[in-house]
Amino acid sequence: MSTNAALRPQPTPAPEADSLPAPDGAPVRRWPGFTVRAPARPAPAAALHSIAAATTVLLALVGIGAMIHEPVLIPPLAASAALVHSAPTLPLAQPRNVVIGHLLGSAMGYAVLAAAGSSAWAAAVAAGLTLGLNMLARTPHSPAVATAVIIVLQTPAPGRFVPLLFGATVLLVLTGYAASRVRRKAPTYPVYWW
């Protein structure tokens, strides 16, 4: 053995899954080389806070849609609200990813719609291309992939849909920001803006 190899720290084997403590009852899984634990159950107050904040912003989107006679609440925005309010520290939930991700999803959706028309096949292509575009732009946001699919399948008018989508994503981010400041022990949102 060379001296350099002797100086390098040697990996320690992961303990057996049965020997790992799981005081919160979360399942523990062991794969070769690493151990994975399910996330801890949130405190009841934290869960209630997240549920209330997400429900409030989604109801606001429904209210806005009712006032302007245009559906503002689409399934991808509900998924974005879930990310922002239940996992505010994840990269997928950050403002750059939410807003830019959905806008890139809408651009790709309209591009595929113009090139291939409205079909399930075209929607699948739009979803894959949106995922790639968001990854290249460093704005991964899984609900944005669904936005592209919605555009291809439902063909909304871009002049109304894109501004509503932009406003809705900004509202999601702002409510995430506000909700993280209301409860003292809540994780600060956002972790980064851009």
Summary of the structure (lengths in Angstrom):
residues: 194
radius of gyration: 21.2
end to end distance: 47.8
largest distance: 74.9
contacts: 563
relative contact order: 0.14
helix: 64%
strand: 4%
